[in-house]
Amino acid sequence: MSRFDCLLAGGTVVRGDGTPPVAADLGVRDGLVAEIGDLAGAAASTVIDCAGGTLFPGFVDAHSHAEGSIFRDDVQLALLRQGVTSIVLGQDGVSLAPGDGRYGQTYFGALNGVHPSYQGYRVADLLAGYDGAVPVNVAYTVPLGTVRHEVLGHDPAAPDDAALRAMRRLVEQGLEDGAVGASSGLDYVPGRFAGAAELAAVLAPMRGTGAVYVTHLRGGYEERSGEGLDEAAGIALSAGVPLHVSHLHARQALIEEAIEGLERRGVDGSFDAYPYRRGFSLLAMPIVPEDWLTGAAAAVRSALAGPRGRARLVEEWFPRTLADTGGRFLQTRLAHVPSADHRDLEGRTIATAAAARRADPAALVHEVLVATELTATAIFAASRHTTAADYTGLLTHPWHLAGSDGIFVGGAPHPRAWGTFARLLAEHTGPGRAYTPDQAAEHLSGRAARRFGLAGRGTLAPGQAADIAVVDLGRVSDRATYDRPREPAAGIATVLVNGVVVLADGRLTGRRPGRSLRRRPP
């Protein structure tokens, strides 16, 4: 008679290998899937009745900003209630390691959260802090903006040979420490200073390793996505590495045409996308003059706070941004406003906040940026170029895999952090919809596991890691909205990570079996 640590009985198993779901029991032993089939009569330390439930391989969030936030119970619950068992950090070229973390914490703390304990320098130091400390698995990409800052600071000049060698060495060390790739954010500082040739040179240690180049495209997205994709493809081909594009959003026809061109060039590519039309970032990104964004934060704050800076933003750049967005910038919703005098504006649009304060909208935006030292974040109005159908179309593209771009900081964050995977199941999985259950497993788990080299994950089969989400496909739903963004999803009450039950009856169990997932050599 078989004996298991945990037996999930009476459910439907989606193996994620292209075969149809099957009614079966699933036995877990030593953190791994041991058997799938009719296991009636088997003994187990824990038996979970899964009648009416569908067992999926644990979902992989390919783009998360939870570096510091993941230690919070509410963030853990947000992920697990969506069935997310692994997250990929180090996104957009800015994070904590390599380095002492001060740069990443200062610049991206409003996105990544404040890490409660990081002390170190190497990627290995950061990854070690997640092992056994959180209930989900964590993978990491070496952030190339952080790498550049470690070597050159905010110097916009092209690196000399010695600087290139130093940056390559930091990437090489990150790979030695288990990083699954390297990321760039070509609209952020200092990543925006890096040209294509520099990036390809810095990525050289990744050639032949299977590690992937992940990038936030240069120049924004939407109608400029084709230009950004072209540059990213050139970098990846020159470096000889696979390409992954972060949070891609644009017209479906534009993306399909651009990717067809990339495939003709021989690009091994993928992208992540979330099922929401509104974006999220630092409030300063679309409104602060570009030449100011190239400076160190202290210098930008000083320039912005003065009378000339105020006049430039209020009289020149705010009107320009309004014109570029067709006035939609006034519908930007303030998400995180870390200022005692302005925190009450969180959740309000610029228009309603200005009305409440009886202030000029441009003057209020300037006031918020200065008061928060440029760390305020915002949810931006949907693009006038794309439709809901465009977004749905991207979700079925062969290059697509799921990523939330989840940010958990602030009083009124984007609901995508709490709802992306549940929404993909609720709105896009089932008869007549984008995904069959097996296709959902592929988009939400399998592709990301393969792309980032997360060995043993992405499918349910004997010998695979027992990362399992039990989903009630009739009840699953995202409940987070723009007005109530922190509502956990419904319909996923049981989740296992590395064979340990971390969510039971929809509640955290307090177990922390998560580990850092390190790319294995090919």
One Martini backbone bead per residue (centre of mass of N, CA, C, O) as a GRO file, in nm:
protein
  522
    1MET     BB    1   0.095   0.038   0.023
    2SER     BB    2   0.066   0.354  -0.018
    3ARG     BB    3   0.257   0.642   0.105
    4PHE     BB    4   0.183   0.977   0.216
    5ASP     BB    5   0.193   1.302   0.309
    6CYS     BB    6  -0.015   1.373   0.066
    7LEU     BB    7  -0.370   1.365  -0.027
    8LEU     BB    8  -0.539   1.434  -0.332
    9ALA     BB    9  -0.886   1.387  -0.354
   10GLY     BB   10  -1.120   1.385  -0.624
   11GLY     BB   11  -1.001   1.526  -0.867
   12THR     BB   12  -0.874   1.734  -1.128
   13VAL     BB   13  -0.599   1.686  -1.348
   14VAL     BB   14  -0.360   1.924  -1.460
   15ARG     BB   15  -0.057   1.860  -1.613
   16GLY     BB   16   0.063   2.051  -1.856
   17ASP     BB   17   0.132   1.843  -2.132
   18GLY     BB   18  -0.134   1.840  -2.343
   19THR     BB   19  -0.326   1.683  -2.183
   20PRO     BB   20  -0.601   1.593  -2.060
   21PRO     BB   21  -0.787   1.598  -1.814
   22VAL     BB   22  -0.804   1.407  -1.497
   23ALA     BB   23  -0.949   1.185  -1.296
   24ALA     BB   24  -0.776   1.215  -0.978
   25ASP     BB   25  -0.524   1.139  -0.776
   26LEU     BB   26  -0.270   1.290  -0.545
   27GLY     BB   27   0.062   1.218  -0.448
   28VAL     BB   28   0.278   1.318  -0.174
   29ARG     BB   29   0.650   1.313  -0.157
   30ASP     BB   30   0.909   1.492  -0.057
   31GLY     BB   31   0.787   1.749  -0.235
   32LEU     BB   32   0.658   1.547  -0.444
   33VAL     BB   33   0.529   1.396  -0.701
   34ALA     BB   34   0.436   1.052  -0.698
   35GLU     BB   35   0.116   1.017  -0.777
   36ILE     BB   36  -0.128   0.942  -1.046
   37GLY     BB   37  -0.462   0.832  -0.961
   38ASP     BB   38  -0.585   0.548  -0.818
   39LEU     BB   39  -0.565   0.591  -0.446
   40ALA     BB   40  -0.728   0.394  -0.312
   41GLY     BB   41  -0.613   0.313   0.019
   42ALA     BB   42  -0.422   0.517   0.077
   43ALA     BB   43  -0.181   0.659   0.277
   44ALA     BB   44  -0.191   0.964   0.492
   45SER     BB   45  -0.126   1.236   0.682
   46THR     BB   46  -0.281   1.400   0.450
   47VAL     BB   47  -0.622   1.475   0.359
   48ILE     BB   48  -0.773   1.608   0.055
   49ASP     BB   49  -1.072   1.726  -0.054
   50CYS     BB   50  -1.124   1.771  -0.427
   51ALA     BB   51  -1.407   1.793  -0.487
   52GLY     BB   52  -1.456   2.006  -0.767
   53GLY     BB   53  -1.155   2.022  -0.825
   54THR     BB   54  -0.862   2.175  -0.981
   55LEU     BB   55  -0.541   2.068  -1.062
   56PHE     BB   56  -0.263   2.281  -1.068
   57PRO     BB   57   0.009   2.407  -1.151
   58GLY     BB   58   0.179   2.627  -1.015
   59PHE     BB   59   0.200   2.954  -1.047
   60VAL     BB   60   0.384   3.196  -1.255
   61ASP     BB   61   0.524   3.504  -1.188
   62ALA     BB   62   0.709   3.681  -1.432
   63HIS     BB   63   0.618   3.976  -1.284
   64SER     BB   64   0.761   4.108  -0.989
   65HIS     BB   65   0.747   4.355  -0.688
   66ALA     BB   66   0.830   4.166  -0.397
   67GLU     BB   67   1.099   4.189  -0.243
   68GLY     BB   68   0.971   4.318   0.036
   69SER     BB   69   0.657   4.234   0.047
   70ILE     BB   70   0.664   3.911   0.084
   71PHE     BB   71   0.671   3.926   0.414
   72ARG     BB   72   0.374   3.975   0.396
   73ASP     BB   73   0.071   3.840   0.457
   74ASP     BB   74  -0.109   3.988   0.241
   75VAL     BB   75   0.072   3.906   0.002
   76GLN     BB   76   0.066   3.604   0.031
   77LEU     BB   77  -0.241   3.585   0.002
   78ALA     BB   78  -0.267   3.713  -0.277
   79LEU     BB   79  -0.110   3.489  -0.423
   80LEU     BB   80  -0.242   3.220  -0.321
   81ARG     BB   81  -0.541   3.299  -0.410
   82GLN     BB   82  -0.417   3.262  -0.721
   83GLY     BB   83  -0.190   3.017  -0.726
   84VAL     BB   84   0.081   3.138  -0.650
   85THR     BB   85   0.427   2.985  -0.614
   86SER     BB   86   0.592   3.180  -0.816
   87ILE     BB   87   0.852   3.437  -0.851
   88VAL     BB   88   0.985   3.715  -1.048
   89LEU     BB   89   1.260   3.908  -0.993
   90GLY     BB   90   1.442   4.194  -1.094
   91GLN     BB   91   1.294   4.422  -1.240
   92ASP     BB   92   1.363   4.682  -1.463
   93GLY     BB   93   1.680   4.705  -1.356
   94VAL     BB   94   1.572   4.724  -1.038
   95SER     BB   95   1.743   4.647  -0.729
   96LEU     BB   96   1.941   4.522  -0.473
   97ALA     BB   97   2.106   4.311  -0.645
   98PRO     BB   98   2.387   4.428  -0.655
   99GLY     BB   99   2.469   4.536  -0.335
  100ASP     BB  100   2.337   4.725  -0.054
  101GLY     BB  101   2.036   4.851  -0.169
  102ARG     BB  102   2.003   5.166  -0.172
  103TYR     BB  103   1.925   5.230  -0.459
  104GLY     BB  104   1.676   5.043  -0.494
  105GLN     BB  105   1.526   5.148  -0.238
  106THR     BB  106   1.499   5.444  -0.329
  107TYR     BB  107   1.387   5.420  -0.628
  108PHE     BB  108   1.199   5.124  -0.579
  109GLY     BB  109   1.039   5.115  -0.306
  110ALA     BB  110   0.749   5.195  -0.428
  111LEU     BB  111   0.749   4.901  -0.573
  112ASN     BB  112   0.919   4.670  -0.392
  113GLY     BB  113   0.966   4.753  -0.124
  114VAL     BB  114   1.075   4.698   0.206
  115HIS     BB  115   1.338   4.540   0.318
  116PRO     BB  116   1.389   4.395   0.641
  117SER     BB  117   1.713   4.239   0.597
  118TYR     BB  118   1.905   4.328   0.390
  119GLN     BB  119   2.252   4.202   0.378
  120GLY     BB  120   2.486   4.284   0.125
  121TYR     BB  121   2.576   4.203  -0.233
  122ARG     BB  122   2.489   3.949  -0.346
  123VAL     BB  123   2.256   3.746  -0.479
  124ALA     BB  124   2.288   3.524  -0.266
  125ASP     BB  125   2.204   3.700  -0.023
  126LEU     BB  126   1.914   3.751  -0.114
  127LEU     BB  127   1.814   3.458  -0.161
  128ALA     BB  128   1.866   3.347   0.128
  129GLY     BB  129   1.628   3.525   0.262
  130TYR     BB  130   1.390   3.326   0.137
  131ASP     BB  131   1.469   3.075   0.269
  132GLY     BB  132   1.217   2.972   0.478
  133ALA     BB  133   1.047   3.277   0.490
  134VAL     BB  134   0.842   3.185   0.265
  135PRO     BB  135   0.557   3.041   0.075
  136VAL     BB  136   0.730   3.110  -0.180
  137ASN     BB  137   0.891   3.122  -0.470
  138VAL     BB  138   1.222   3.252  -0.588
  139ALA     BB  139   1.328   3.452  -0.852
  140TYR     BB  140   1.619   3.604  -1.040
  141THR     BB  141   1.726   3.906  -1.188
  142VAL     BB  142   1.972   4.087  -1.310
  143PRO     BB  143   2.005   4.430  -1.261
  144LEU     BB  144   2.143   4.653  -1.486
  145GLY     BB  145   2.106   4.924  -1.343
  146THR     BB  146   2.247   4.839  -1.083
  147VAL     BB  147   2.511   4.763  -1.214
  148ARG     BB  148   2.576   5.042  -1.331
  149HIS     BB  149   2.569   5.193  -1.060
  150GLU     BB  150   2.806   5.040  -0.927
  151VAL     BB  151   3.014   5.155  -1.152
  152LEU     BB  152   2.879   5.467  -1.256
  153GLY     BB  153   2.625   5.552  -1.157
  154HIS     BB  154   2.499   5.860  -1.314
  155ASP     BB  155   2.667   5.821  -1.556
  156PRO     BB  156   2.603   5.869  -1.907
  157ALA     BB  157   2.842   5.745  -2.002
  158ALA     BB  158   3.025   5.544  -2.167
  159PRO     BB  159   3.191   5.268  -2.118
  160ASP     BB  160   3.471   5.136  -2.057
  161ASP     BB  161   3.648   4.852  -2.044
  162ALA     BB  162   3.656   4.835  -1.735
  163ALA     BB  163   3.351   4.872  -1.687
  164LEU     BB  164   3.255   4.632  -1.853
  165ARG     BB  165   3.402   4.419  -1.687
  166ALA     BB  166   3.257   4.482  -1.420
  167MET     BB  167   2.968   4.423  -1.521
  168ARG     BB  168   3.014   4.135  -1.617
  169ARG     BB  169   3.096   4.024  -1.341
  170LEU     BB  170   2.822   4.073  -1.200
  171VAL     BB  171   2.665   3.887  -1.387
  172GLU     BB  172   2.830   3.633  -1.339
  173GLN     BB  173   2.775   3.618  -1.035
  174GLY     BB  174   2.468   3.597  -1.056
  175LEU     BB  175   2.473   3.325  -1.204
  176GLU     BB  176   2.631   3.170  -0.985
  177ASP     BB  177   2.389   3.238  -0.770
  178GLY     BB  178   2.106   3.177  -0.971
  179ALA     BB  179   2.025   3.340  -1.188
  180VAL     BB  180   1.783   3.355  -1.472
  181GLY     BB  181   1.898   3.648  -1.547
  182ALA     BB  182   1.848   3.970  -1.711
  183SER     BB  183   1.764   4.318  -1.654
  184SER     BB  184   1.588   4.596  -1.813
  185GLY     BB  185   1.534   4.969  -1.787
  186LEU     BB  186   1.501   5.205  -2.056
  187ASP     BB  187   1.342   5.444  -1.863
  188TYR     BB  188   1.554   5.428  -1.647
  189VAL     BB  189   1.773   5.491  -1.383
  190PRO     BB  190   2.057   5.414  -1.580
  191GLY     BB  191   1.939   5.246  -1.825
  192ARG     BB  192   1.896   5.481  -2.041
  193PHE     BB  193   2.219   5.499  -2.106
  194ALA     BB  194   2.207   5.228  -2.245
  195GLY     BB  195   2.319   5.074  -2.508
  196ALA     BB  196   2.315   4.810  -2.715
  197ALA     BB  197   2.619   4.740  -2.703
  198GLU     BB  198   2.646   4.737  -2.400
  199LEU     BB  199   2.434   4.520  -2.334
  200ALA     BB  200   2.557   4.292  -2.500
  201ALA     BB  201   2.827   4.290  -2.343
  202VAL     BB  202   2.708   4.236  -2.054
  203LEU     BB  203   2.560   3.956  -2.154
  204ALA     BB  204   2.790   3.751  -2.230
  205PRO     BB  205   2.776   3.537  -1.983
  206MET     BB  206   2.493   3.405  -2.102
  207ARG     BB  207   2.602   3.250  -2.316
  208GLY     BB  208   2.480   2.917  -2.318
  209THR     BB  209   2.289   2.904  -2.039
  210GLY     BB  210   1.967   3.007  -2.084
  211ALA     BB  211   1.958   3.275  -2.005
  212VAL     BB  212   1.755   3.571  -1.979
  213TYR     BB  213   1.646   3.859  -2.149
  214VAL     BB  214   1.498   4.128  -1.971
  215THR     BB  215   1.256   4.390  -2.086
  216HIS     BB  216   1.208   4.727  -2.073
  217LEU     BB  217   1.125   4.924  -2.298
  218ARG     BB  218   1.205   5.175  -2.501
  219GLY     BB  219   0.983   5.453  -2.511
  220GLY     BB  220   0.772   5.272  -2.444
  221TYR     BB  221   0.467   5.179  -2.581
  222GLU     BB  222   0.247   5.095  -2.790
  223GLU     BB  223   0.329   5.265  -3.077
  224ARG     BB  224   0.651   5.202  -2.980
  225SER     BB  225   0.700   4.890  -2.970
  226GLY     BB  226   0.852   4.828  -3.233
  227GLU     BB  227   1.114   4.976  -3.159
  228GLY     BB  228   1.174   4.823  -2.896
  229LEU     BB  229   1.180   4.536  -3.018
  230ASP     BB  230   1.410   4.583  -3.214
  231GLU     BB  231   1.627   4.645  -3.006
  232ALA     BB  232   1.599   4.391  -2.830
  233ALA     BB  233   1.668   4.191  -3.055
  234GLY     BB  234   1.954   4.294  -3.114
  235ILE     BB  235   2.067   4.232  -2.836
  236ALA     BB  236   2.008   3.929  -2.822
  237LEU     BB  237   2.157   3.845  -3.081
  238SER     BB  238   2.437   3.959  -3.006
  239ALA     BB  239   2.447   3.788  -2.728
  240GLY     BB  240   2.301   3.502  -2.751
  241VAL     BB  241   1.994   3.535  -2.633
  242PRO     BB  242   1.714   3.529  -2.488
  243LEU     BB  243   1.381   3.685  -2.504
  244HIS     BB  244   1.209   3.911  -2.268
  245VAL     BB  245   0.903   4.089  -2.239
  246SER     BB  246   0.767   4.332  -2.056
  247HIS     BB  247   0.458   4.432  -2.023
  248LEU     BB  248   0.289   4.402  -2.285
  249HIS     BB  249   0.142   4.688  -2.475
  250ALA     BB  250  -0.081   4.678  -2.757
  251ARG     BB  251  -0.167   4.634  -3.049
  252GLN     BB  252  -0.213   4.337  -3.186
  253ALA     BB  253  -0.116   4.392  -3.476
  254LEU     BB  254   0.156   4.516  -3.400
  255ILE     BB  255   0.273   4.276  -3.245
  256GLU     BB  256   0.249   4.059  -3.462
  257GLU     BB  257   0.426   4.197  -3.671
  258ALA     BB  258   0.681   4.227  -3.499
  259ILE     BB  259   0.720   3.922  -3.427
  260GLU     BB  260   0.748   3.815  -3.710
  261GLY     BB  261   1.015   3.966  -3.754
  262LEU     BB  262   1.173   3.831  -3.522
  263GLU     BB  263   1.146   3.540  -3.623
  264ARG     BB  264   1.300   3.588  -3.891
  265ARG     BB  265   1.568   3.662  -3.713
  266GLY     BB  266   1.576   3.432  -3.469
  267VAL     BB  267   1.407   3.483  -3.219
  268ASP     BB  268   1.396   3.393  -2.876
  269GLY     BB  269   1.068   3.447  -2.752
  270SER     BB  270   0.888   3.656  -2.506
  271PHE     BB  271   0.592   3.749  -2.301
  272ASP     BB  272   0.429   3.962  -2.076
  273ALA     BB  273   0.077   3.980  -1.958
  274TYR     BB  274  -0.206   4.163  -1.853
  275PRO     BB  275  -0.576   4.190  -1.785
  276TYR     BB  276  -0.518   4.514  -1.822
  277ARG     BB  277  -0.535   4.859  -1.932
  278ARG     BB  278  -0.396   4.973  -1.692
  279GLY     BB  279  -0.134   5.141  -1.562
  280PHE     BB  280   0.192   5.143  -1.368
  281SER     BB  281   0.379   5.397  -1.178
  282LEU     BB  282   0.557   5.654  -1.164
  283LEU     BB  283   0.445   5.972  -1.175
  284ALA     BB  284   0.705   6.102  -1.315
  285MET     BB  285   0.739   5.968  -1.595
  286PRO     BB  286   0.518   6.155  -1.776
  287ILE     BB  287   0.596   6.464  -1.637
  288VAL     BB  288   0.891   6.470  -1.622
  289PRO     BB  289   1.147   6.585  -1.762
  290GLU     BB  290   1.376   6.400  -1.927
  291ASP     BB  291   1.641   6.550  -1.841
  292TRP     BB  292   1.582   6.500  -1.535
  293LEU     BB  293   1.572   6.179  -1.530
  294THR     BB  294   1.899   6.159  -1.560
  295GLY     BB  295   1.930   6.216  -1.270
  296ALA     BB  296   1.968   6.240  -0.963
  297ALA     BB  297   1.733   6.255  -0.728
  298ALA     BB  298   1.834   6.505  -0.574
  299ALA     BB  299   1.860   6.690  -0.826
  300VAL     BB  300   1.567   6.673  -0.918
  301ARG     BB  301   1.433   6.779  -0.664
  302SER     BB  302   1.574   7.053  -0.664
  303ALA     BB  303   1.474   7.150  -0.943
  304LEU     BB  304   1.165   7.114  -0.892
  305ALA     BB  305   1.132   7.302  -0.630
  306GLY     BB  306   1.182   7.534  -0.785
  307PRO     BB  307   1.054   7.790  -0.968
  308ARG     BB  308   1.147   7.683  -1.243
  309GLY     BB  309   1.043   7.397  -1.211
  310ARG     BB  310   0.750   7.466  -1.169
  311ALA     BB  311   0.706   7.617  -1.434
  312ARG     BB  312   0.782   7.389  -1.625
  313LEU     BB  313   0.568   7.185  -1.537
  314VAL     BB  314   0.304   7.363  -1.537
  315GLU     BB  315   0.349   7.521  -1.829
  316GLU     BB  316   0.468   7.272  -2.011
  317TRP     BB  317   0.437   6.958  -1.929
  318PHE     BB  318   0.144   6.928  -1.856
  319PRO     BB  319   0.018   7.019  -2.126
  320ARG     BB  320   0.168   6.807  -2.294
  321THR     BB  321   0.048   6.557  -2.156
  322LEU     BB  322  -0.244   6.619  -2.219
  323ALA     BB  323  -0.212   6.618  -2.526
  324ASP     BB  324  -0.092   6.324  -2.554
  325THR     BB  325  -0.367   6.204  -2.386
  326GLY     BB  326  -0.635   6.363  -2.431
  327GLY     BB  327  -0.669   6.429  -2.103
  328ARG     BB  328  -0.625   6.151  -1.935
  329PHE     BB  329  -0.429   6.238  -1.704
  330LEU     BB  330  -0.661   6.332  -1.506
  331GLN     BB  331  -0.726   6.005  -1.452
  332THR     BB  332  -0.510   5.973  -1.267
  333ARG     BB  333  -0.429   5.750  -1.002
  334LEU     BB  334  -0.347   5.765  -0.680
  335ALA     BB  335  -0.158   5.529  -0.486
  336HIS     BB  336   0.127   5.653  -0.370
  337VAL     BB  337   0.151   5.895  -0.085
  338PRO     BB  338   0.437   5.972   0.105
  339SER     BB  339   0.246   6.202   0.275
  340ALA     BB  340   0.084   6.343   0.532
  341ASP     BB  341  -0.052   6.583   0.349
  342HIS     BB  342  -0.141   6.349   0.096
  343ARG     BB  343  -0.268   6.065   0.163
  344ASP     BB  344  -0.575   6.137   0.097
  345LEU     BB  345  -0.523   6.100  -0.229
  346GLU     BB  346  -0.554   5.818  -0.229
  347GLY     BB  347  -0.763   5.710  -0.505
  348ARG     BB  348  -0.741   5.964  -0.661
  349THR     BB  349  -0.769   6.173  -0.897
  350ILE     BB  350  -0.646   6.453  -1.018
  351ALA     BB  351  -0.918   6.589  -1.054
  352THR     BB  352  -1.044   6.523  -0.768
  353ALA     BB  353  -0.811   6.630  -0.598
  354ALA     BB  354  -0.820   6.922  -0.699
  355ALA     BB  355  -1.112   6.976  -0.616
  356ALA     BB  356  -1.075   6.917  -0.311
  357ARG     BB  357  -0.836   7.149  -0.298
  358ARG     BB  358  -0.872   7.385  -0.489
  359ALA     BB  359  -0.677   7.314  -0.737
  360ASP     BB  360  -0.442   7.300  -0.958
  361PRO     BB  361  -0.341   7.023  -1.112
  362ALA     BB  362  -0.045   7.096  -1.171
  363ALA     BB  363   0.025   7.202  -0.888
  364LEU     BB  364  -0.042   6.938  -0.739
  365VAL     BB  365   0.163   6.755  -0.875
  366HIS     BB  366   0.407   6.913  -0.786
  367GLU     BB  367   0.355   6.887  -0.482
  368VAL     BB  368   0.369   6.577  -0.469
  369LEU     BB  369   0.653   6.533  -0.582
  370VAL     BB  370   0.801   6.696  -0.366
  371ALA     BB  371   0.683   6.563  -0.102
  372THR     BB  372   0.779   6.256  -0.217
  373GLU     BB  373   1.043   6.255  -0.382
  374LEU     BB  374   0.925   6.091  -0.645
  375THR     BB  375   0.750   5.829  -0.506
  376ALA     BB  376   0.503   5.846  -0.644
  377THR     BB  377   0.215   5.667  -0.750
  378ALA     BB  378   0.030   5.536  -1.049
  379ILE     BB  379  -0.273   5.514  -1.232
  380PHE     BB  380  -0.335   5.483  -1.566
  381ALA     BB  381  -0.497   5.544  -1.823
  382ALA     BB  382  -0.621   5.421  -2.084
  383SER     BB  383  -0.552   5.367  -2.390
  384ARG     BB  384  -0.650   5.492  -2.708
  385HIS     BB  385  -0.528   5.244  -2.889
  386THR     BB  386  -0.659   5.029  -2.705
  387THR     BB  387  -0.833   4.728  -2.644
  388ALA     BB  388  -0.975   4.462  -2.501
  389ALA     BB  389  -0.917   4.282  -2.750
  390ASP     BB  390  -0.614   4.321  -2.756
  391TYR     BB  391  -0.557   4.191  -2.482
  392THR     BB  392  -0.683   3.917  -2.540
  393GLY     BB  393  -0.505   3.848  -2.783
  394LEU     BB  394  -0.230   3.835  -2.630
  395LEU     BB  395  -0.305   3.582  -2.442
  396THR     BB  396  -0.277   3.377  -2.715
  397HIS     BB  397   0.003   3.402  -2.769
  398PRO     BB  398   0.287   3.207  -2.807
  399TRP     BB  399   0.461   3.422  -2.620
  400HIS     BB  400   0.278   3.400  -2.381
  401LEU     BB  401   0.290   3.500  -2.033
  402ALA     BB  402   0.231   3.536  -1.703
  403GLY     BB  403   0.202   3.874  -1.557
  404SER     BB  404   0.143   4.135  -1.313
  405ASP     BB  405   0.321   4.368  -1.208
  406GLY     BB  406   0.330   4.357  -0.899
  407ILE     BB  407   0.216   4.605  -0.655
  408PHE     BB  408   0.205   4.655  -0.277
  409VAL     BB  409   0.214   4.966  -0.261
  410GLY     BB  410  -0.010   5.139  -0.089
  411GLY     BB  411  -0.351   5.246  -0.066
  412ALA     BB  412  -0.398   5.233  -0.416
  413PRO     BB  413  -0.339   4.994  -0.590
  414HIS     BB  414  -0.316   4.774  -0.826
  415PRO     BB  415  -0.522   4.491  -0.883
  416ARG     BB  416  -0.320   4.294  -1.029
  417ALA     BB  417  -0.180   4.177  -0.768
  418TRP     BB  418  -0.473   4.028  -0.681
  419GLY     BB  419  -0.601   3.926  -0.998
  420THR     BB  420  -0.469   3.809  -1.257
  421PHE     BB  421  -0.503   3.489  -1.232
  422ALA     BB  422  -0.804   3.486  -1.171
  423ARG     BB  423  -0.892   3.630  -1.431
  424LEU     BB  424  -0.779   3.423  -1.631
  425LEU     BB  425  -0.974   3.203  -1.526
  426ALA     BB  426  -1.258   3.345  -1.525
  427GLU     BB  427  -1.247   3.493  -1.831
  428HIS     BB  428  -1.036   3.270  -2.009
  429THR     BB  429  -1.163   2.992  -1.893
  430GLY     BB  430  -1.320   2.776  -2.111
  431PRO     BB  431  -1.582   2.752  -2.288
  432GLY     BB  432  -1.521   2.974  -2.556
  433ARG     BB  433  -1.238   3.051  -2.470
  434ALA     BB  434  -0.904   3.099  -2.473
  435TYR     BB  435  -0.894   2.858  -2.255
  436THR     BB  436  -0.806   2.576  -2.156
  437PRO     BB  437  -0.691   2.427  -1.889
  438ASP     BB  438  -0.421   2.346  -2.025
  439GLN     BB  439  -0.360   2.628  -2.141
  440ALA     BB  440  -0.353   2.770  -1.871
  441ALA     BB  441  -0.110   2.615  -1.762
  442GLU     BB  442   0.082   2.718  -1.978
  443HIS     BB  443   0.050   3.035  -1.932
  444LEU     BB  444   0.068   3.024  -1.594
  445SER     BB  445   0.338   2.810  -1.594
  446GLY     BB  446   0.509   2.648  -1.809
  447ARG     BB  447   0.650   2.876  -1.970
  448ALA     BB  448   0.795   3.010  -1.733
  449ALA     BB  449   0.953   2.765  -1.634
  450ARG     BB  450   1.114   2.737  -1.898
  451ARG     BB  451   1.225   3.023  -1.947
  452PHE     BB  452   1.359   3.028  -1.630
  453GLY     BB  453   1.456   2.743  -1.531
  454LEU     BB  454   1.230   2.584  -1.344
  455ALA     BB  455   1.293   2.311  -1.218
  456GLY     BB  456   1.009   2.098  -1.172
  457ARG     BB  457   0.813   2.299  -1.318
  458GLY     BB  458   0.471   2.336  -1.478
  459THR     BB  459   0.401   2.040  -1.385
  460LEU     BB  460   0.216   1.727  -1.336
  461ALA     BB  461   0.446   1.484  -1.213
  462PRO     BB  462   0.642   1.252  -1.144
  463GLY     BB  463   0.907   1.438  -0.976
  464GLN     BB  464   0.768   1.689  -0.930
  465ALA     BB  465   0.691   1.957  -0.790
  466ALA     BB  466   0.457   2.034  -0.519
  467ASP     BB  467   0.299   2.264  -0.696
  468ILE     BB  468  -0.039   2.346  -0.593
  469ALA     BB  469  -0.362   2.428  -0.733
  470VAL     BB  470  -0.695   2.450  -0.609
  471VAL     BB  471  -0.967   2.483  -0.838
  472ASP     BB  472  -1.272   2.659  -0.872
  473LEU     BB  473  -1.407   2.716  -1.180
  474GLY     BB  474  -1.698   2.824  -1.074
  475ARG     BB  475  -1.560   3.054  -0.853
  476VAL     BB  476  -1.347   3.193  -0.974
  477SER     BB  477  -1.216   3.525  -0.875
  478ASP     BB  478  -1.177   3.861  -0.906
  479ARG     BB  479  -1.208   4.128  -0.645
  480ALA     BB  480  -1.031   4.339  -0.742
  481THR     BB  481  -1.031   4.694  -0.751
  482TYR     BB  482  -0.981   5.027  -0.781
  483ASP     BB  483  -1.141   5.074  -0.506
  484ARG     BB  484  -1.063   4.751  -0.416
  485PRO     BB  485  -0.742   4.623  -0.443
  486ARG     BB  486  -0.719   4.414  -0.166
  487GLU     BB  487  -0.883   4.174  -0.278
  488PRO     BB  488  -0.904   3.862  -0.260
  489ALA     BB  489  -0.942   3.592  -0.413
  490ALA     BB  490  -1.158   3.343  -0.547
  491GLY     BB  491  -1.153   2.972  -0.560
  492ILE     BB  492  -0.876   2.941  -0.377
  493ALA     BB  493  -0.803   2.725  -0.087
  494THR     BB  494  -0.563   2.536  -0.207
  495VAL     BB  495  -0.202   2.520  -0.134
  496LEU     BB  496   0.111   2.404  -0.261
  497VAL     BB  497   0.462   2.402  -0.146
  498ASN     BB  498   0.677   2.167  -0.162
  499GLY     BB  499   0.434   1.980  -0.022
  500VAL     BB  500   0.311   2.225   0.136
  501VAL     BB  501   0.062   2.362   0.321
  502VAL     BB  502  -0.022   2.722   0.277
  503LEU     BB  503  -0.333   2.677   0.193
  504ALA     BB  504  -0.636   2.672   0.399
  505ASP     BB  505  -0.942   2.769   0.358
  506GLY     BB  506  -0.803   3.051   0.254
  507ARG     BB  507  -0.557   3.022   0.459
  508LEU     BB  508  -0.291   3.068   0.627
  509THR     BB  509  -0.060   2.837   0.788
  510GLY     BB  510   0.258   2.944   0.835
  511ARG     BB  511   0.411   2.816   0.622
  512ARG     BB  512   0.779   2.819   0.483
  513PRO     BB  513   0.883   2.654   0.186
  514GLY     BB  514   1.026   2.853   0.040
  515ARG     BB  515   1.248   2.913  -0.246
  516SER     BB  516   1.519   2.947  -0.428
  517LEU     BB  517   1.539   2.967  -0.782
  518ARG     BB  518   1.787   2.801  -0.970
  519ARG     BB  519   1.960   2.788  -1.237
  520ARG     BB  520   2.045   2.534  -1.435
  521PRO     BB  521   2.261   2.397  -1.608
  522PRO     BB  522   2.256   2.268  -1.940
   0.00000   0.00000   0.00000
